[in-house]
């Protein structure tokens, strides 16, 4: 142990900082400057990113019409806020009956932001557009695609409701009723419970009575009380 300590002291005594700095000072200084410059660039980039995100959020908050929403998409491309602006723009077109424009924006949302949480809402929006345009077969196919891709997902029940509507319009009331029953089974806390319940009430009113409950096409005269024929009313022809 004593010998190792002496060796360490000898190494320390032999180390000359001035000689070391003369040989390696430029490299050390360059490395420090490079690290400091990288840190400054990183801080600036983070500042700019946060600033742009804040600007995008504020722009979206004040966007109340189609022109303002289009500006958000244009000024902040490839950002999550742009995806939200696209979703709102498509919904706005849909609510105003501008179905071709709504479909185009929904498709842009799906193409440019396929992994965004709102992408699945875009699929549902496309189905709703097809349904509104009376393209029931196309809407059914889109609703089924949503359901099959994630049967237990939140949007799947909205797709089931849309699919049931299409089936009901096409006269497939048995299949529509089955879907409504599935939505009712989700419980009263489900946001689709009330709509499914109201459609079930309408369907049940339209149920055709069984043959046993229907009157005969050529009914025989009903017997009078006690099976006796009543005499004609006086004065009748």
Long-range contacts (C-beta under 8 A, 24 or more apart in sequence): 52-76, 52-79, 53-79, 53-81, 56-81, 56-82, 57-81, 60-84, 60-85, 60-88, 63-88, 65-92, 66-92, 66-93, 78-112, 80-116, 82-112, 82-113, 83-109, 83-112, 83-113, 83-116, 83-118, 83-119, 84-118, 86-112, 86-113, 86-118, 86-122, 87-118, 87-121, 87-122, 87-125, 90-122, 90-125, 91-125, 94-125, 94-128, 94-129, 94-132, 97-132, 99-129, 99-132, 99-133, 102-129, 103-129, 120-146, 120-150, 120-153, 120-155, 121-155, 123-155, 124-155, 124-158, 124-159, 124-162, 127-159, 127-162, 128-162, 131-162, 131-165, 131-166, 136-166, 136-169, 136-170, 139-166, 140-166, 140-167, 157-183, 157-186, 157-190, 157-192, 158-192, 160-192, 161-192, 161-195, 161-196, 164-196, 164-199, 165-199, 168-199, 168-203, 173-203, 173-206, 176-203, 177-203
